[in-house]
Amino acid sequence: MTSPTRPTFRLNNSEFWTGLLGLALGLFVIRSGLKLKLGSINDPGSGYVLFYTGVLMCLFAISIVIAAVTEGGPTFGSRWDGARWAKPVVIIASLVAYAIALDQLGFLISTIPLMLLLLRAIDPVRWRLAVPLAVLAPLGVWWVLKRGLLIQLPSGIFEIG
């Protein structure tokens, strides 16, 4: 009878290092929650939710580290094999352009082209569906925020919205 072989632990195991990073982040969140004072369950302080969120983050991170040590995991290089960078670069560039144009052009005039670009370039949708969605979704959001919730949105140089 043969015993199952355990994978050897490698230092370039990406899940191990990601778990350690998550553990460090969880400890930071716990520390921040403690600084804000926990309070009690009947009278929670401002750090109550933050502290217990950090505890959960640490527990999840520890489970990832344990799984990475006992079961092994992919290397850093294997995570990037076959990665396609075109769509993420288009999304990042379009969001940067949107952030720059938002104050100058206003919410509606800058959001409609962004929506159209994302609907057509990222996950292509037919023009007959993309155009109405790109126009009606920002209009609906604008109406809810501006009229319903009375939130002021940038109107831009054309004073639209």
For each residue, the residues with C-beta under 8 A, 3 or more apart:
1:
2:
3:
4:
5:
6: 70
7: 71 72
8: 72
9: 13 16 69 72
10: 13 72 75
11: 16
12: 75 76 77
13: 9 10 16 17 68 72 73 74 75
14: 17 18 73 74 75 76 78 79
15: 18 19 64 67 68 73 74
16: 9 11 13 19 20 65 68 69 73
17: 13 14 20 21
18: 14 15 21 22 64
19: 15 16 22 23 61 62 63 64 65 68
20: 16 17 23 24 61 65
21: 17 18 24 25 61
22: 18 19 25 26 57 60 61 64
23: 19 20 26 27 57 58 61 62 65
24: 20 21 27 28
25: 21 22 28 29 57 61
26: 22 23 29 30 54 55 56 57 58 60 61
27: 23 24 30 31 54 58
28: 24 25 31 32 54
29: 25 26 32 33 50 51 53 54 57
30: 26 27 33 34 51 54 55 58
31: 27 28 34 35 54
32: 28 29 35 36 47 50 54
33: 29 30 36 38 47 48 49 50 51 52 53 54
34: 30 31 37 38 47 51
35: 31 32 47
36: 32 33 45 46 47 50
37: 34 45 46 47
38: 33 34 44 45 47 48 51
39: 43 44 45 46 47 48
40: 43 44
41: 44
42:
43: 39 40
44: 38 39 40 41 48 49
45: 36 37 38 39 48
46: 36 37 39 50
47: 32 33 34 35 36 37 38 39 50 51
48: 33 38 39 44 45 51 52
49: 33 44 52 53
50: 29 32 33 36 46 47 53 54
51: 29 30 33 34 38 47 48 54 55
52: 33 48 49 55 56
53: 29 33 49 50 56 57
54: 26 27 28 29 30 31 32 33 50 51 57 58
55: 26 30 51 52 58 59
56: 26 52 53 59 60
57: 22 23 25 26 29 53 54 60 61
58: 23 26 27 30 54 55 61 62
59: 55 56 62 63
60: 22 26 56 57 63 64
61: 19 20 21 22 23 25 26 57 58 64 65
62: 19 23 58 59 65 66
63: 19 59 60 66 67
64: 15 18 19 22 60 61 67 68
65: 16 19 20 23 61 62 68 69
66: 62 63 69 70
67: 15 63 64 70 71 73
68: 13 15 16 19 64 65 71 72 73
69: 9 16 65 66
70: 6 66 67
71: 7 67 68
72: 7 8 9 10 13 68
73: 13 14 15 16 67 68
74: 13 14 15 78 79
75: 10 12 13 14 78 79
76: 12 14 79 80
77: 12 80 81
78: 14 74 75 81
79: 14 74 75 76
80: 76 77 83
81: 77 78
82:
83: 80
84: 87
85: 88 89
86: 89 90
87: 84 90 91 121 122
88: 85 91 92
89: 85 86 92 93
90: 86 87 93 94 117 121 122
91: 87 88 94 95 118 122
92: 88 89 95 96
93: 89 90 96 97
94: 90 91 97 98 114 117 118
95: 91 92 98 99 114
96: 92 93 99 100
97: 93 94 100 101
98: 94 95 101 102 110 111 114
99: 95 96 102
100: 96 97 104
101: 97 98 104 105 110
102: 98 99 105 106 107 110 154
103: 154 156
104: 100 101 156 157
105: 101 102 109 110 156 157 158
106: 102 109 110 153 154 155 156 157 158 159 160 161
107: 102 110 111 138 142 153 154 155 156 161
108: 111 112 138 139 142 160 161
109: 105 106 112 113 156 158 160 161
110: 98 101 102 105 106 107 113 114 156
111: 98 107 108 114 115 138 141
112: 108 109 115 116 134 135 138
113: 109 110 116 117 134
114: 94 95 98 110 111 117 118
115: 111 112 118 119 133 134 137 138
116: 112 113 119 120 130 131 134
117: 90 94 113 114 120 121 122
118: 91 94 114 115 121 122
119: 115 116 122 123 124 125 129 130 133 134
120: 116 117 124 125 127 130
121: 87 90 117 118 124
122: 87 90 91 117 118 119
123: 119
124: 119 120 121
125: 119 120 129 130 133
126: 129 130
127: 120 130 131
128: 131 132
129: 119 125 126 132 133
130: 116 119 120 125 126 127 133 134
131: 116 127 128 134 135
132: 128 129 135 136
133: 115 119 125 129 130 136 137
134: 112 113 115 116 119 130 131 137 138
135: 112 131 132 138 139
136: 132 133 139 140
137: 115 133 134 140 141
138: 107 108 111 112 115 134 135 141 142
139: 108 135 136 142 143
140: 136 137 143 144
141: 111 137 138 144 145
142: 107 108 138 139 145 146 153 161
143: 139 140 146 147 148
144: 140 141 147 148 149
145: 141 142 148 149 151 153
146: 142 143 149 150 151 152 153 161
147: 143 144 150
148: 143 144 145
149: 144 145 146
150: 146 147
151: 145 146
152: 146
153: 106 107 142 145 146 161
154: 102 103 106 107 161
155: 106 107 158 159 160 161
156: 103 104 105 106 107 109 110 159 160 161
157: 104 105 106
158: 105 106 109 155
159: 106 155 156
160: 106 108 109 155 156
161: 106 107 108 109 142 146 153 154 155 156
